[in-house]
Each structure stands twice: as C-alpha cells, then as structure tokens.
Amino acid sequence: MVTEEEIEQVSKLMRIDIDDHKEYVDKVHTMIDYFDILDSAGVESEEISMPEISINDLRSDEYISFNEKLIEKLNHFRGSYVRAPKMSS
C-alpha cells in the first residue's frame, strides 16, 4: 500500500516538515481502509434525483474585478505562503 518513502516524498512536495514518516504510514492505511468500507457500502442501486433546471434559470456569469492583493486579506501569511495549523496526532 503506502510506504514510508512515499509519505516522505509527499511531505517534501508539500513542504511539510515531518520528523517521523513511519508514524503517518499507519494513519494513511487507516484512511484507505475507511475508503474501502465506503466503497463496499453498495449504493450502486441508489437513485439520485436531481431537478432539471433550464439554462435560462441560471444566473449570468459576470467578471468582477478585484484590485487588492488577496493574500494580504488572509490572517496568516508570510511572503507568498499561507500558514496552516500544524497536524496533530
């Protein structure tokens, strides 16, 4: 399934500093096992009904100019990066 090396590679790509990559292998496996449970739920026979909407009933697209720097409107940013909360175990 997922290896420690893959976790290390993904953390490097995402620029996340992780001390113990092996710790996250079990967490990822638990998530994948949960997705397997969801996949086996057998909802193929469930019918999803969506009301039909005429294209004339949809709002028109319009461009609204935003002249300010969006990143400066965020609470936690440094340079061109946004800081997110640390992951807890």
VMD Tcl script that builds the backbone (N, CA, C; Angstrom):
set m [mol new atoms 267]
animate dup $m
set s [atomselect $m all]
$s set {name element resname resid chain x y z} {
  {N N MET 1 A 0.828 -1.184 0.000}
  {CA C MET 1 A 0.000 0.000 0.000}
  {C C MET 1 A 0.877 1.254 0.000}
  {N N VAL 2 A 0.848 2.031 1.047}
  {CA C VAL 2 A 1.623 3.267 1.136}
  {C C VAL 2 A 2.890 2.981 1.925}
  {N N THR 3 A 4.013 3.476 1.416}
  {CA C THR 3 A 5.281 3.241 2.088}
  {C C THR 3 A 5.764 4.513 2.778}
  {N N GLU 4 A 6.717 4.316 3.664}
  {CA C GLU 4 A 7.316 5.449 4.370}
  {C C GLU 4 A 7.985 6.401 3.376}
  {N N GLU 5 A 8.580 5.843 2.329}
  {CA C GLU 5 A 9.247 6.673 1.317}
  {C C GLU 5 A 8.236 7.551 0.572}
  {N N GLU 6 A 7.048 7.005 0.298}
  {CA C GLU 6 A 6.011 7.795 -0.378}
  {C C GLU 6 A 5.521 8.939 0.507}
  {N N ILE 7 A 5.369 8.667 1.796}
  {CA C ILE 7 A 4.977 9.721 2.736}
  {C C ILE 7 A 6.052 10.801 2.767}
  {N N GLU 8 A 7.310 10.388 2.792}
  {CA C GLU 8 A 8.418 11.346 2.805}
  {C C GLU 8 A 8.413 12.193 1.535}
  {N N GLN 9 A 8.195 11.573 0.386}
  {CA C GLN 9 A 8.178 12.293 -0.888}
  {C C GLN 9 A 7.033 13.302 -0.929}
  {N N VAL 10 A 5.835 12.887 -0.496}
  {CA C VAL 10 A 4.681 13.784 -0.493}
  {C C VAL 10 A 4.916 14.942 0.464}
  {N N SER 11 A 5.489 14.667 1.630}
  {CA C SER 11 A 5.744 15.750 2.587}
  {C C SER 11 A 6.755 16.749 2.033}
  {N N LYS 12 A 7.734 16.283 1.277}
  {CA C LYS 12 A 8.692 17.201 0.643}
  {C C LYS 12 A 8.001 18.051 -0.414}
  {N N LEU 13 A 7.152 17.419 -1.239}
  {CA C LEU 13 A 6.445 18.159 -2.277}
  {C C LEU 13 A 5.526 19.217 -1.678}
  {N N MET 14 A 4.926 18.913 -0.531}
  {CA C MET 14 A 4.005 19.832 0.118}
  {C C MET 14 A 4.728 20.793 1.068}
  {N N ARG 15 A 6.041 20.618 1.172}
  {CA C ARG 15 A 6.868 21.440 2.071}
  {C C ARG 15 A 6.374 21.360 3.510}
  {N N ILE 16 A 6.099 20.124 3.948}
  {CA C ILE 16 A 5.690 19.857 5.324}
  {C C ILE 16 A 6.856 19.157 6.007}
  {N N ASP 17 A 7.275 19.691 7.133}
  {CA C ASP 17 A 8.393 19.114 7.873}
  {C C ASP 17 A 7.880 18.035 8.817}
  {N N ILE 18 A 8.187 16.779 8.524}
  {CA C ILE 18 A 7.741 15.640 9.331}
  {C C ILE 18 A 8.977 14.922 9.860}
  {N N ASP 19 A 9.017 14.729 11.189}
  {CA C ASP 19 A 10.160 14.053 11.796}
  {C C ASP 19 A 10.091 12.541 11.603}
  {N N ASP 20 A 8.928 11.952 11.888}
  {CA C ASP 20 A 8.782 10.503 11.823}
  {C C ASP 20 A 7.770 10.134 10.743}
  {N N HIS 21 A 8.270 9.810 9.544}
  {CA C HIS 21 A 7.389 9.478 8.423}
  {C C HIS 21 A 6.631 8.180 8.656}
  {N N LYS 22 A 7.246 7.264 9.397}
  {CA C LYS 22 A 6.622 5.968 9.648}
  {C C LYS 22 A 5.308 6.125 10.417}
  {N N GLU 23 A 5.246 7.132 11.281}
  {CA C GLU 23 A 4.037 7.383 12.069}
  {C C GLU 23 A 2.830 7.632 11.165}
  {N N TYR 24 A 3.047 8.262 10.023}
  {CA C TYR 24 A 1.947 8.617 9.131}
  {C C TYR 24 A 1.536 7.477 8.218}
  {N N VAL 25 A 2.379 6.465 8.064}
  {CA C VAL 25 A 2.023 5.304 7.233}
  {C C VAL 25 A 0.779 4.634 7.805}
  {N N ASP 26 A 0.743 4.422 9.130}
  {CA C ASP 26 A -0.425 3.787 9.758}
  {C C ASP 26 A -1.673 4.648 9.596}
  {N N LYS 27 A -1.521 5.963 9.706}
  {CA C LYS 27 A -2.669 6.858 9.562}
  {C C LYS 27 A -3.232 6.804 8.151}
  {N N VAL 28 A -2.358 6.783 7.165}
  {CA C VAL 28 A -2.805 6.714 5.763}
  {C C VAL 28 A -3.476 5.369 5.507}
  {N N HIS 29 A -2.925 4.292 6.045}
  {CA C HIS 29 A -3.545 2.968 5.878}
  {C C HIS 29 A -4.933 2.945 6.502}
  {N N THR 30 A -5.096 3.580 7.664}
  {CA C THR 30 A -6.407 3.645 8.312}
  {C C THR 30 A -7.395 4.394 7.430}
  {N N MET 31 A -6.949 5.497 6.818}
  {CA C MET 31 A -7.829 6.253 5.914}
  {C C MET 31 A -8.215 5.406 4.711}
  {N N ILE 32 A -7.250 4.702 4.120}
  {CA C ILE 32 A -7.534 3.871 2.951}
  {C C ILE 32 A -8.504 2.750 3.319}
  {N N ASP 33 A -8.319 2.148 4.508}
  {CA C ASP 33 A -9.253 1.105 4.967}
  {C C ASP 33 A -10.660 1.678 5.096}
  {N N TYR 34 A -10.769 2.908 5.582}
  {CA C TYR 34 A -12.083 3.537 5.708}
  {C C TYR 34 A -12.710 3.751 4.333}
  {N N PHE 35 A -11.904 4.183 3.357}
  {CA C PHE 35 A -12.425 4.355 1.998}
  {C C PHE 35 A -12.883 3.021 1.417}
  {N N ASP 36 A -12.173 1.934 1.754}
  {CA C ASP 36 A -12.598 0.608 1.303}
  {C C ASP 36 A -13.963 0.256 1.870}
  {N N ILE 37 A -14.204 0.615 3.136}
  {CA C ILE 37 A -15.511 0.371 3.749}
  {C C ILE 37 A -16.583 1.168 3.012}
  {N N LEU 38 A -16.287 2.424 2.713}
  {CA C LEU 38 A -17.257 3.250 1.985}
  {C C LEU 38 A -17.531 2.688 0.588}
  {N N ASP 39 A -16.466 2.196 -0.078}
  {CA C ASP 39 A -16.640 1.617 -1.412}
  {C C ASP 39 A -17.516 0.376 -1.387}
  {N N SER 40 A -17.492 -0.364 -0.282}
  {CA C SER 40 A -18.268 -1.603 -0.211}
  {C C SER 40 A -19.680 -1.377 0.327}
  {N N ALA 41 A -20.093 -0.129 0.469}
  {CA C ALA 41 A -21.408 0.177 1.047}
  {C C ALA 41 A -22.554 -0.254 0.146}
  {N N GLY 42 A -22.304 -0.494 -1.128}
  {CA C GLY 42 A -23.343 -0.990 -2.023}
  {C C GLY 42 A -24.424 0.022 -2.332}
  {N N VAL 43 A -24.024 1.187 -2.770}
  {CA C VAL 43 A -25.007 2.231 -3.091}
  {C C VAL 43 A -25.238 2.361 -4.598}
  {N N GLU 44 A -24.766 1.383 -5.354}
  {CA C GLU 44 A -24.930 1.448 -6.808}
  {C C GLU 44 A -26.401 1.487 -7.206}
  {N N SER 45 A -27.248 0.819 -6.417}
  {CA C SER 45 A -28.658 0.751 -6.776}
  {C C SER 45 A -29.444 1.985 -6.314}
  {N N GLU 46 A -28.806 2.857 -5.534}
  {CA C GLU 46 A -29.492 4.065 -5.074}
  {C C GLU 46 A -29.669 5.027 -6.244}
  {N N GLU 47 A -30.850 5.599 -6.327}
  {CA C GLU 47 A -31.121 6.546 -7.402}
  {C C GLU 47 A -31.005 7.961 -6.854}
  {N N ILE 48 A -30.233 8.763 -7.535}
  {CA C ILE 48 A -30.061 10.154 -7.134}
  {C C ILE 48 A -30.896 11.007 -8.075}
  {N N SER 49 A -31.857 11.695 -7.520}
  {CA C SER 49 A -32.713 12.517 -8.377}
  {C C SER 49 A -32.286 13.978 -8.271}
  {N N MET 50 A -32.129 14.568 -9.395}
  {CA C MET 50 A -31.751 15.983 -9.472}
  {C C MET 50 A -32.822 16.704 -10.281}
  {N N PRO 51 A -33.314 17.816 -9.770}
  {CA C PRO 51 A -34.314 18.553 -10.551}
  {C C PRO 51 A -33.675 19.161 -11.797}
  {N N GLU 52 A -34.398 19.104 -12.899}
  {CA C GLU 52 A -33.887 19.706 -14.124}
  {C C GLU 52 A -34.088 21.205 -14.063}
  {N N ILE 53 A -33.031 21.938 -14.401}
  {CA C ILE 53 A -33.088 23.395 -14.388}
  {C C ILE 53 A -32.781 23.893 -15.792}
  {N N SER 54 A -33.625 24.746 -16.271}
  {CA C SER 54 A -33.405 25.323 -17.589}
  {C C SER 54 A -32.195 26.248 -17.542}
  {N N ILE 55 A -31.452 26.280 -18.625}
  {CA C ILE 55 A -30.278 27.153 -18.677}
  {C C ILE 55 A -30.669 28.624 -18.539}
  {N N ASN 56 A -31.878 28.946 -18.880}
  {CA C ASN 56 A -32.349 30.329 -18.743}
  {C C ASN 56 A -32.584 30.717 -17.280}
  {N N ASP 57 A -32.738 29.702 -16.401}
  {CA C ASP 57 A -32.959 29.980 -14.987}
  {C C ASP 57 A -31.658 30.174 -14.202}
  {N N LEU 58 A -30.531 29.926 -14.837}
  {CA C LEU 58 A -29.243 30.096 -14.169}
  {C C LEU 58 A -28.822 31.562 -14.197}
  {N N ARG 59 A -28.013 31.954 -13.216}
  {CA C ARG 59 A -27.540 33.342 -13.204}
  {C C ARG 59 A -26.526 33.529 -14.330}
  {N N SER 60 A -26.386 34.742 -14.779}
  {CA C SER 60 A -25.411 35.011 -15.842}
  {C C SER 60 A -24.028 35.183 -15.219}
  {N N ASP 61 A -23.028 34.729 -15.930}
  {CA C ASP 61 A -21.653 34.907 -15.484}
  {C C ASP 61 A -21.242 36.343 -15.715}
  {N N GLU 62 A -20.563 36.896 -14.732}
  {CA C GLU 62 A -20.016 38.227 -14.935}
  {C C GLU 62 A -18.699 38.334 -14.191}
  {N N TYR 63 A -17.770 39.042 -14.774}
  {CA C TYR 63 A -16.456 39.241 -14.193}
  {C C TYR 63 A -16.510 40.444 -13.256}
  {N N ILE 64 A -16.067 40.225 -12.028}
  {CA C ILE 64 A -15.993 41.318 -11.061}
  {C C ILE 64 A -14.525 41.499 -10.710}
  {N N SER 65 A -14.004 42.653 -11.021}
  {CA C SER 65 A -12.592 42.944 -10.808}
  {C C SER 65 A -12.273 43.022 -9.310}
  {N N PHE 66 A -11.117 42.478 -8.912}
  {CA C PHE 66 A -10.643 42.550 -7.528}
  {C C PHE 66 A -9.241 43.110 -7.589}
  {N N ASN 67 A -9.082 44.366 -7.228}
  {CA C ASN 67 A -7.807 45.058 -7.424}
  {C C ASN 67 A -6.840 44.928 -6.254}
  {N N GLU 68 A -7.280 44.387 -5.122}
  {CA C GLU 68 A -6.403 44.258 -3.969}
  {C C GLU 68 A -5.680 42.911 -4.011}
  {N N LYS 69 A -4.580 42.812 -3.229}
  {CA C LYS 69 A -3.859 41.548 -3.141}
  {C C LYS 69 A -4.600 40.634 -2.177}
  {N N LEU 70 A -5.105 39.524 -2.691}
  {CA C LEU 70 A -5.912 38.607 -1.891}
  {C C LEU 70 A -5.123 38.042 -0.718}
  {N N ILE 71 A -3.841 37.736 -0.918}
  {CA C ILE 71 A -3.044 37.109 0.149}
  {C C ILE 71 A -2.940 38.023 1.364}
  {N N GLU 72 A -2.986 39.331 1.155}
  {CA C GLU 72 A -2.904 40.263 2.277}
  {C C GLU 72 A -4.190 40.287 3.089}
  {N N LYS 73 A -5.257 39.742 2.564}
  {CA C LYS 73 A -6.533 39.667 3.278}
  {C C LYS 73 A -6.593 38.441 4.195}
  {N N LEU 74 A -5.647 37.508 4.044}
  {CA C LEU 74 A -5.621 36.307 4.869}
  {C C LEU 74 A -4.960 36.598 6.211}
  {N N ASN 75 A -5.336 35.848 7.242}
  {CA C ASN 75 A -4.822 36.096 8.588}
  {C C ASN 75 A -3.362 35.713 8.760}
  {N N HIS 76 A -2.961 34.562 8.235}
  {CA C HIS 76 A -1.615 34.046 8.490}
  {C C HIS 76 A -0.884 33.824 7.171}
  {N N PHE 77 A -0.119 34.812 6.755}
  {CA C PHE 77 A 0.668 34.619 5.541}
  {C C PHE 77 A 2.061 35.164 5.774}
  {N N ARG 78 A 3.010 34.600 5.058}
  {CA C ARG 78 A 4.391 35.054 5.099}
  {C C ARG 78 A 4.902 35.023 3.668}
  {N N GLY 79 A 5.208 36.189 3.119}
  {CA C GLY 79 A 5.651 36.258 1.728}
  {C C GLY 79 A 4.532 35.828 0.815}
  {N N SER 80 A 4.746 34.747 0.075}
  {CA C SER 80 A 3.715 34.244 -0.825}
  {C C SER 80 A 3.136 32.918 -0.327}
  {N N TYR 81 A 3.362 32.592 0.971}
  {CA C TYR 81 A 2.871 31.343 1.546}
  {C C TYR 81 A 1.831 31.634 2.617}
  {N N VAL 82 A 0.838 30.754 2.721}
  {CA C VAL 82 A -0.175 30.857 3.756}
  {C C VAL 82 A 0.144 29.803 4.808}
  {N N ARG 83 A 0.181 30.200 6.070}
  {CA C ARG 83 A 0.454 29.268 7.160}
  {C C ARG 83 A -0.831 28.568 7.570}
  {N N ALA 84 A -0.736 27.252 7.725}
  {CA C ALA 84 A -1.887 26.438 8.144}
  {C C ALA 84 A -1.589 25.853 9.521}
  {N N PRO 85 A -2.610 25.429 10.253}
  {CA C PRO 85 A -2.368 24.818 11.565}
  {C C PRO 85 A -1.539 23.541 11.437}
  {N N LYS 86 A -0.755 23.247 12.462}
  {CA C LYS 86 A 0.049 22.029 12.472}
  {C C LYS 86 A -0.869 20.823 12.593}
  {N N MET 87 A -0.457 19.722 11.985}
  {CA C MET 87 A -1.220 18.483 12.098}
  {C C MET 87 A -0.975 17.885 13.465}
  {N N SER 88 A -2.018 17.423 14.116}
  {CA C SER 88 A -1.844 16.773 15.415}
  {C C SER 88 A -2.073 15.272 15.259}
  {N N SER 89 A -1.507 14.534 16.160}
  {CA C SER 89 A -1.669 13.080 16.067}
  {C C SER 89 A -2.751 12.570 16.956}
}
mol reanalyze $m
mol bondsrecalc $m
mol representation Tube
mol addrep $m
